[in-house]
């Protein structure tokens, strides 16, 4: 077996916020991880769907970004976008 080639192997202190809320169309169970790793963006994990994305305020304004990342309808993504805008 050849030697493993690491691109990086870092350990970093992070802050994680767990939040659950009920929108008009769907319940959201999120883990929001803050770290210096992603240049001020947050790692947002949707625990129910096992999907995640690295999101900054600029990504929230990108059409279709949340819909694609979390496999959401426009209405569901709008609820998530509204919450994340408040957070960021």
Residue pairs with C-beta under 8 A, 6 or more apart in sequence:
10 37
12 35
12 36
12 37
13 35
14 33
14 34
14 35
15 33
15 34
15 35
16 31
16 32
16 33
16 34
17 30
17 31
17 32
17 34
18 30
18 31
18 32
19 28
19 29
19 30
19 32
20 27
20 28
20 29
20 30
21 27
21 28
21 83
22 28
23 76
23 79
23 80
24 75
24 79
25 73
25 75
25 76
25 79
26 72
26 76
26 79
27 48
28 46
28 48
28 79
28 80
28 83
29 46
29 47
29 48
30 44
30 45
30 46
30 47
31 44
31 45
31 47
32 42
32 43
32 44
32 45
32 87
33 42
33 43
33 44
33 45
34 42
35 43
38 54
38 56
39 56
40 56
41 54
41 55
41 56
41 59
42 54
42 55
42 56
42 87
42 88
43 52
43 53
43 54
43 55
44 52
44 53
44 54
44 55
44 84
45 51
45 52
46 52
46 70
49 70
49 71
51 69
51 70
51 71
52 69
53 59
53 65
53 66
53 69
53 70
55 65
55 69
55 84
55 88
56 88
57 85
57 88
59 65
60 66
60 81
60 84
60 85
60 88
66 72
66 77
66 80
66 81
67 73
67 74
67 77
70 76
70 77
70 80
72 80
